[in-house]
Amino acid sequence: MFTNPRFSKIMKFACAGALLLMTFWLASPLVQLLLEMLVCVGAITVAMEAISRPKYIWAAGFASIAVTFNPAIPVTLSRKVFVWVDMVCIVAFLLSVAALKRRPVLSIPSITDRTPGSESL
């Protein structure tokens, strides 16, 4: 699940969209709970992806986002602070799309090739 780059990218954009909705739209409590669950699961997904890279600072940041938007033990913030936290989290999800990209796998070096480590076909 965490190794599929398409799933990861979809989760990042979905979480950024959910955070944008939570920032500018006061929804019913049930919708708010569902959006918080989506952001929490998305943050856990990105944290696991960052751990597998290994980019531990990104992992710690997204673990803190998961704790902040945890629907089981909600963190209560004022509306003004909540808007700023949402904006920072939106930027973090969008930056993680570029920062946690997979690098292409290099081919196995050949003993007869003069350019070892060239990209695979």
CORMOQUI-V534184 format. One record per pair of residues at least 4 apart in sequence whose ideal C-beta (glycine too) atoms are under 8 Angstrom apart, sorted by the first residue. I is the first residue (numbers start at 1). GAP is how many residues later the second one is. If there is no record, write none. Layout:
i->I gap->GAP
i->I gap->GAP
This chain:
i->1 gap->6
i->1 gap->44
i->2 gap->6
i->2 gap->43
i->2 gap->46
i->2 gap->47
i->2 gap->50
i->3 gap->49
i->4 gap->4
i->5 gap->4
i->5 gap->97
i->6 gap->4
i->7 gap->4
i->7 gap->38
i->8 gap->4
i->8 gap->37
i->8 gap->38
i->8 gap->41
i->8 gap->92
i->9 gap->4
i->9 gap->88
i->10 gap->4
i->11 gap->4
i->11 gap->30
i->11 gap->31
i->11 gap->34
i->11 gap->35
i->12 gap->4
i->12 gap->30
i->12 gap->34
i->12 gap->81
i->12 gap->82
i->12 gap->84
i->12 gap->85
i->13 gap->4
i->13 gap->80
i->13 gap->84
i->14 gap->4
i->14 gap->24
i->14 gap->28
i->15 gap->4
i->15 gap->23
i->15 gap->24
i->15 gap->27
i->15 gap->28
i->15 gap->31
i->15 gap->74
i->15 gap->78
i->16 gap->4
i->16 gap->74
i->16 gap->77
i->16 gap->78
i->17 gap->4
i->18 gap->4
i->18 gap->17
i->18 gap->20
i->18 gap->21
i->18 gap->24
i->19 gap->4
i->19 gap->16
i->19 gap->20
i->19 gap->67
i->19 gap->70
i->19 gap->71
i->19 gap->74
i->20 gap->4
i->20 gap->66
i->20 gap->70
i->21 gap->4
i->21 gap->6
i->21 gap->14
i->22 gap->5
i->22 gap->10
i->22 gap->13
i->22 gap->14
i->22 gap->17
i->22 gap->64
i->23 gap->59
i->23 gap->60
i->23 gap->63
i->23 gap->64
i->23 gap->67
i->27 gap->4
i->27 gap->5
i->27 gap->8
i->28 gap->4
i->29 gap->4
i->30 gap->4
i->31 gap->4
i->32 gap->4
i->33 gap->4
i->33 gap->38
i->34 gap->4
i->35 gap->4
i->36 gap->4
i->36 gap->33
i->36 gap->34
i->36 gap->35
i->36 gap->38
i->37 gap->4
i->37 gap->34
i->38 gap->4
i->39 gap->4
i->39 gap->26
i->39 gap->30
i->39 gap->50
i->40 gap->4
i->40 gap->26
i->40 gap->29
i->40 gap->30
i->40 gap->31
i->41 gap->4
i->42 gap->4
i->42 gap->51
i->43 gap->4
i->43 gap->19
i->43 gap->20
i->43 gap->22
i->43 gap->23
i->43 gap->26
i->44 gap->4
i->44 gap->18
i->44 gap->19
i->44 gap->22
i->45 gap->4
i->46 gap->4
i->46 gap->12
i->46 gap->16
i->46 gap->47
i->46 gap->50
i->46 gap->54
i->47 gap->4
i->47 gap->11
i->47 gap->12
i->47 gap->13
i->47 gap->15
i->47 gap->16
i->47 gap->19
i->48 gap->4
i->48 gap->11
i->49 gap->4
i->49 gap->51
i->50 gap->4
i->50 gap->5
i->50 gap->6
i->50 gap->8
i->50 gap->9
i->50 gap->12
i->50 gap->46
i->50 gap->50
i->51 gap->4
i->51 gap->5
i->51 gap->8
i->53 gap->5
i->53 gap->47
i->55 gap->4
i->55 gap->44
i->55 gap->45
i->56 gap->4
i->57 gap->4
i->58 gap->4
i->58 gap->38
i->58 gap->41
i->58 gap->42
i->59 gap->4
i->60 gap->4
i->61 gap->4
i->61 gap->31
i->62 gap->4
i->62 gap->30
i->62 gap->34
i->63 gap->4
i->64 gap->4
i->65 gap->4
i->65 gap->24
i->65 gap->27
i->66 gap->4
i->67 gap->8
i->68 gap->7
i->68 gap->17
i->68 gap->21
i->69 gap->6
i->69 gap->20
i->70 gap->4
i->70 gap->5
i->77 gap->4
i->77 gap->5
i->77 gap->8
i->78 gap->4
i->79 gap->4
i->80 gap->4
i->81 gap->4
i->82 gap->4
i->83 gap->4
i->84 gap->4
i->85 gap->4
i->86 gap->4
i->87 gap->4
i->88 gap->4
i->89 gap->4
i->90 gap->4
i->91 gap->4
i->92 gap->4
i->93 gap->4
i->95 gap->4
i->96 gap->4
i->97 gap->4
i->104 gap->15
i->104 gap->16
i->105 gap->15
i->106 gap->11
i->106 gap->12
i->106 gap->13
i->106 gap->14
i->107 gap->10
i->107 gap->11
i->107 gap->12
i->107 gap->13
i->107 gap->14
i->109 gap->4
i->109 gap->7
i->109 gap->8
i->110 gap->6
i->113 gap->5
